Amino acid sequence: MRIYMDACCLNRPFDDLSQDRPNLEAEAILSIISRCDSGEWVLVMSGAIEYELSRLPDADRLDQVKTLCATARERIQLTEQAERRAGFFQQKGIGAFDAVHLALAESSQVDVFLTTDDRLLRKAKKTGINIRVANPVSWLMEVTNNEW
């Protein structure tokens, strides 16, 4: 299973977790990262994620997020085809960073693109994207359903 997480996902475990939703999402993300770390699944990274994360103003948080990213065993590159696809996503109302992430994930044919951004989830599903886009909690519950 190849998984691409956007910056929202990678940051979630370090957000204020006093409310239920962020706490559940953080737990799901850490569980997914753990499975990637054990080799069961593969976390896919990109230069676009690394660049977006490098803009974090909090150096401690950046170090924590980089620790999660160290689990990644695959790194994808931006191609001309992915750039064109990102432009298409932007025309559909998706922001520049998100459009690039979606295009990279789609071009590398990951199994799932995970985000905690509800607006991105809704918009991505309306674009006709060729990969699964999901919230980490609902996706993890679905794929691990047989383990319970």
N, C-alpha and C positions, 0 to 999 in steps of 0.2 A: 504494500500500500504506500503510495507516494503522496505526500501531504505538503501543501504550500500554505503557510500562515502569513497573513498580512501583519503590519506593524501593530494594529490594534490588538490582535491576539498575543503577539509577543510581549506587549506591554501589560496586558491584563493582570498577570499574577503580581504585579507591583503597584497596582492601583489601590485605592481605598476599598477594602473588602468588607466593610461593615454592613453592606446591603446584600440581600440574597443573590440577585442576578450576577453582579461582578464576582462574588464569592464562588458561585457554581461554575461560572465560566473559567475562572482561574483554576479551579480544581480539575475541570475537564482538560484544559490546556496542559497542565502539569502531568496529567495522566497520559495524554497523547505524547508529550515530550519524553516521558519515561519509556513508553513503548518504542519510540524512535531510538532512544539511547540504548535500549536492549537489543536493537536490531530487528525487532518485529516489524516495524514500519520505517519509512524513510522520510525525514524532514528535508524538504527542498528549499534552498535559499537562492537569492539572486543579488546582484550588485545593487539593484534598485532598493531592495529591503535594507541592505547594509547602508546605502546612502541616506535613506529616510531615517533610519535609526541613528545615524551619526549626527543628525540635527537635534537630537534630544538635548535640552539645556542642562539636565541634571546628570553629572558625570557618574555618580553612584548608580543611578538607575540604568544608565547606558551599560555599565559594567555588568549589572545583573542580567539585562536583556542579552548581552553578548554571551553570557554563560549559557543561556537557553539555546542561542543560535549555534553554539559549538557542537551541538548534537547533530547538526545537519551533515549529511554525508554526500549531498549532491548540490551543485551550484549551477544554475542555468544562466545563460548569457542572452542579452538583448539582440535580436536579429532584426533585419529590415522588415520581415514579415510580421514580427511581433510589434514593431513600431507602428506599422500600418494599422494593425488590429487595435492597438492602444488608441490611435486616432479615431477609429470607428467607435470605440467605447466612450471616448470623450464627446463625440457628437451625440451620443445617447444620454448625455448628462452626467457621466461619471467623471470625477475629479482626476487630475493628471496622474498623481501617484497611484491611485486605485486602478486607473485604466492600464497603466504599465504592469502592475502586479497581475491583474487579470489576464492580460495578453501574454505575459511570460508563463503563467501557470497553464494557460490553454495551449500555448505553442509547445510546451514540453509534455503535454498530455498527463498532468498529474491526475490522481484519482479524485482529489477533493481540494478545493480552495476554502480555507476557513477564515471567517471574520466575525467579530463581535459587533460590527457596524450594521445595524438594521437597515439603514437607508441604502447602503451598498448592496446588501442582500436583495432588497426589493428591485433595485435598478439593474443589477447584474442578471437577475432571472428574466427581465424583460428584453434583454439584448439578444437572446438566442445563443448565449455562450455554450461552448461544446464540452464543458466540464461541470462537475457538481460544485455548487457554491452553497455553503452551509454555516450555521452557527456551531461552534465546537461542542456545546452541550447536547444539542439534538442529534448531531452527527455521531458523537461518541456513544450515546444511548442506543442509536440504531445499529451501529456496527458491532457493539458488544452485547447486543440483546441475547445472543445465543449462549453467552458465558454465564448468565444468571441462573 
